[in-house]
Amino acid sequence: MQLFVGLGNPGQAYQGQRHNIGFMAVDRLVDRHRFDSWRASKFQGAISQGHFGSEKILVLKPDTYMNESGRSVGAVLRFFNLDPAQVWVFHDELDLAAGRIRVKLGGGNGGHNGLRSIDAHIGTDYHRIRLGIGHPGHKERVTGHVLGDFAKSDIEWRDSLLDAVAEAAPLLLSADEAAFANKVHTLIGSANA
């Protein structure tokens, strides 16, 4: 079993924010691969499940707000006796250009409060799928940028990215993170050609 986690803030008021691109990514993945409908769980989050080949995939959207995401992720890990290396976290990345991705196992949290919370509950040896939202250019504009809704001009690249991530997601299990990233970038290029 593998655990895919989308980071975001629950509730209608936050739905379109850049900070919620992790939620958007797992929503798109669940729809694309026809996983089970989302349902409330005892893990302080919404759960869906499905399969990539013979591998069971559990998908989680914590209801704890971004800064406490680790409580929900930790509860799932303990209940299913999973190792942190079986966790794949989809999250916004300010320091990546809009529409770009990076996949990484372990490392620091880069000031991301959702990752900081997960680190505190399960350690740092999990996979991160960093979804670039771009930097606004000035440090004092970061909070407004991250917590702001995607602009209409962002929708095309955002949806291309989300579609490509959902399509390529089974490649994450191949232990070849570069193959996943290359497939995503190829799909984005095809969509924008």
C-alpha positions in Angstrom: 0.0 0.0 0.0 1.1 3.5 -0.8 -0.3 6.7 0.8 -0.8 9.8 -1.5 -1.4 13.0 0.4 -2.6 16.3 -1.0 -1.9 19.3 1.1 -4.3 22.3 1.4 -6.8 24.0 3.6 -10.3 22.5 3.9 -13.4 24.6 3.1 -14.9 26.5 0.3 -13.1 29.8 1.2 -9.7 28.2 0.4 -10.7 26.0 -2.6 -9.1 28.1 -5.4 -6.0 29.2 -3.5 -2.5 28.4 -4.8 -1.7 26.9 -1.4 -4.4 24.2 -2.2 -2.8 22.9 -5.4 -2.0 19.7 -3.5 -5.7 19.1 -2.9 -6.3 19.9 -6.5 -3.7 17.4 -7.6 -5.1 14.4 -5.6 -8.7 15.4 -6.7 -7.6 15.2 -10.3 -5.8 11.9 -9.7 -8.8 10.3 -8.0 -11.1 11.4 -10.9 -8.6 10.4 -13.6 -8.1 6.9 -12.3 -11.7 6.4 -11.1 -10.8 5.8 -7.5 -13.5 5.5 -4.8 -15.5 8.6 -3.9 -14.0 10.7 -1.1 -15.4 9.9 2.3 -14.8 11.3 5.8 -12.5 9.2 8.0 -11.4 8.8 11.5 -8.0 10.1 10.4 -9.0 13.8 10.5 -9.3 13.9 6.7 -11.1 12.7 3.6 -10.0 9.3 2.2 -10.2 7.7 -1.3 -8.7 4.5 -2.5 -7.9 2.7 -5.7 -5.2 0.7 -7.4 -2.3 1.3 -9.7 -1.9 -2.2 -11.1 -1.8 -4.5 -8.1 -0.6 -1.8 -5.7 -3.3 -0.4 -3.4 -3.3 3.4 -3.2 -4.8 5.3 -0.3 -5.4 9.0 -0.9 -5.7 11.5 1.9 -6.8 15.1 2.1 -6.3 16.3 5.7 -9.1 18.3 7.3 -6.7 19.7 9.9 -5.7 22.8 8.0 -2.2 23.0 6.4 -0.3 23.8 9.6 -1.5 20.6 11.3 -1.4 18.2 8.3 1.0 15.9 10.1 -1.6 14.8 12.7 -3.8 13.3 9.9 -0.8 11.8 8.0 0.7 10.3 11.2 -2.7 8.8 12.2 -2.9 7.0 8.8 0.7 5.8 9.0 0.2 4.3 12.5 -3.1 2.7 11.7 -1.9 0.9 8.6 1.7 0.4 9.9 3.2 2.2 6.9 6.8 3.4 6.5 7.4 7.1 5.7 8.9 5.9 2.4 5.4 4.8 1.4 4.1 8.4 1.6 3.9 10.7 -1.4 3.0 14.3 -0.5 1.7 16.7 -3.2 2.2 20.3 -2.2 2.7 23.9 -3.5 6.2 25.1 -4.1 6.9 28.8 -4.1 10.5 28.4 -5.3 9.6 26.5 -8.5 8.4 28.3 -11.6 4.7 28.1 -12.2 3.8 24.8 -13.8 7.0 23.0 -13.0 7.5 20.0 -10.8 10.2 18.3 -8.8 10.1 15.0 -7.0 12.3 14.3 -4.0 12.7 11.7 -1.2 13.5 13.3 2.1 15.0 16.7 2.7 14.0 19.9 4.4 10.7 21.6 4.5 11.8 24.9 2.9 9.6 26.8 5.3 6.4 25.0 4.2 4.2 24.7 7.3 2.4 21.6 6.0 5.7 19.8 5.4 7.0 21.0 8.8 4.0 19.5 10.5 4.4 16.2 8.6 8.1 16.1 9.5 7.2 16.5 13.2 4.8 13.5 13.1 6.6 11.0 10.7 10.1 12.3 10.1 11.5 13.5 6.8 12.0 10.3 4.8 8.8 10.6 2.6 8.4 11.6 -1.0 7.5 15.2 -2.0 5.9 16.1 -5.3 6.6 19.8 -5.4 4.1 21.7 -7.6 5.5 25.0 -8.7 3.3 28.0 -8.1 6.0 30.6 -8.8 7.3 33.4 -6.6 5.7 36.9 -6.6 9.2 38.5 -6.8 9.2 40.2 -3.4 9.3 38.6 0.0 6.6 40.9 1.4 4.2 39.7 -1.3 4.6 35.9 -0.6 1.7 35.4 1.9 -0.8 37.1 -0.4 0.5 35.1 -3.4 0.4 31.7 -1.7 -3.0 32.4 0.0 -4.4 34.1 -3.1 -6.6 32.4 -5.7 -5.2 31.4 -9.0 -5.6 34.2 -11.5 -7.6 33.5 -14.7 -4.3 33.7 -16.6 -2.9 30.8 -14.4 -5.8 28.4 -15.1 -4.3 27.0 -18.4 -0.9 26.1 -17.0 -2.4 24.9 -13.7 -4.9 22.6 -15.4 -2.2 21.3 -17.8 0.0 20.5 -14.8 -2.7 18.8 -12.8 -3.8 16.7 -15.8 -0.3 15.6 -16.5 0.5 14.8 -12.8 -2.7 12.7 -12.6 -1.9 10.9 -15.9 1.7 10.1 -14.9 1.1 9.3 -11.2 1.4 5.5 -11.7 5.0 6.1 -12.7 5.8 7.2 -9.1 5.7 3.6 -8.0 8.4 2.6 -10.5 11.1 4.1 -8.2 12.2 6.2 -11.1 11.2 9.7 -10.1 12.9 11.1 -13.3 10.5 9.0 -15.5 7.5 10.6 -13.7 8.9 14.1 -14.0 9.8 13.6 -17.7 6.3 12.2 -18.5 4.7 15.2 -16.7 6.8 17.7 -18.7 6.1 15.8 -22.0 2.4 15.8 -21.4 2.4 19.5 -20.5 4.4 20.2 -23.7 1.9 18.2 -25.8 -1.1 20.0 -24.2 0.4 23.4 -24.9 1.6 22.6 -28.4 
